[in-house]
Amino acid sequence: MTSRVLTVGFDLDMTLIDSRPGIREAYRALSAETGTYIDADLAVTRLGPPLEEELRNWFPAEQIEEMGDRYREIYPTYAIAPTLAMPGAREAVEAVRAHGGRAIVVTAKHEPNAKLHLAHLGIEADAVIGWLWAEAKAEALREHDAAVYVGDHTGDVRGARTAGALSVAVATGPCDAAELRSAGADTVLADLTEFPAWLDAYVAGADDRG
């Protein structure tokens, strides 16, 4: 590699963490509290976009901001403990460090809750930037000079491409491999267990290119 420090960005939900069990519980709690029906099982199949996009399916427009705030308030109580690390998540972050690089998390999730997830699961990121979705993720990726962005959604692919970063997609979320390729992903992996070998090859290729 050149003297540039390798920085790899990762999405959070369904890339590093399987937040479906926790998010399902948070939606069920919000539904019980408000008396408003939310199909939590359906909602967790659509993870990726900002919370407000999902809430619009269940609440009138004038309640979205209030319900979003309330969801984020109750989220730590219901969603942190049930959430699991995705297969290969810790190893993927460790692989970046093994190459002397920095691993950052760029997510649409409420940043304090994102940090709670990582701390609970023992995944250490060099920076965590929340509240950014799709093309807006490019703001953080550029700021941190990320060469690679890893995500599970076509919105993550768009964010990487907008930032001029290599888009590495994992087919572990709501978008299948064909969708991710069609969106312009440079590489599609089955899951993060394949990432360390891919990174080794990427770094070796960068060394060869000088």
Disulfide bonds with the S-S distance in Angstrom:
none
